[in-house]
Amino acid sequence: MTTYAPRTGKVYLIGAGPGDPELLTLKAVRALGRCDVLLVDDLADTAVLEHARSDARIVRVGKRGGCRSTPQAFIERLMLRYARAGLTVGRVKGGDPFVFGRGGEEMQTLRRAGIECEVVSGLSAGIAVPATLGVPVTHRDMACGVTFVTGHAREDGQPGREPDWSALARCGTTLVIYMGMRKLASIAEALHAGGLAADTPACAIQNGTRDSQRAVISTLRDLPQVVADAKLGSPAIVVIGEVVNLAEVAEQAEALSMRA
Ligand code: SAH
């Protein structure tokens, strides 16, 4: 007699890009169309769900800092439960799943559980959002590289603590800060204390690539005040470095540009 193990499903970790649904990859579109169930982060634009099957179950699992949230452990349990039921699961995340997206943790959980997992890379906000202003994060005349860093340190005591801002101040790369808005003033202060010139060009871009995008352009010293005056909030990308000199803000009704 032959016994068959029950078929387990597969999980796609899908990067939905920074917002503009046209920045979705073809691979993401195909993966979205294959899934029985989609677990969707709130940074992923609703428009990407147009590519879901009409009978797909859509589960919103947003957990933005400070908002009502679905705990990570619960999301992972859901993912495992659906996959073990033999379903094809799509975990849809803003930007790229492996850039500050906890995609790495989810992949490890799936691997441990012996569930097949495929990563569908997405365009990360740290590259695509500055590009909307014409900011090339690694223009070779102005930067020898780019550093992606989080302004929101882990609060659970695990590795991944506060970045070493004074080392970053001296590293000579463009700094692209994710989740940096709440602590912007102290980050700017720490970078300046570490030796980064107060007049280093800096910008912040909220809701990048969406119709609601707003941006301010300033300097390291003035950016926190300019951001506060403009009432800019999350989600936003902060870029610090000479490349910001190339920033141009298009004339659009909601766009806001300030050069301080
Ligand atoms: N995985 C995502 C990042 C998730 S962390 C990626 O690769 O882009 C969440 C942070 O990403 C936000 O706090 C913000 O700093 C940034 N972010 C994501 N989408 C954004 C957008 N459309 N505009 C500006 N910042 C964005």
Boltz pocket constraint, residues with backbone or C-beta under 6 A from the ligand:
constraints:
  - pocket:
      binder: B
      contacts: [[A, 17], [A, 18], [A, 19], [A, 43], [A, 93], [A, 94], [A, 95], [A, 96], [A, 97], [A, 98], [A, 99], [A, 100], [A, 101], [A, 122], [A, 123], [A, 124], [A, 125], [A, 126], [A, 129], [A, 177], [A, 178], [A, 179], [A, 180], [A, 205], [A, 206], [A, 207], [A, 208], [A, 209], [A, 210], [A, 234], [A, 235], [A, 236], [A, 237]]
      max_distance: 6.0
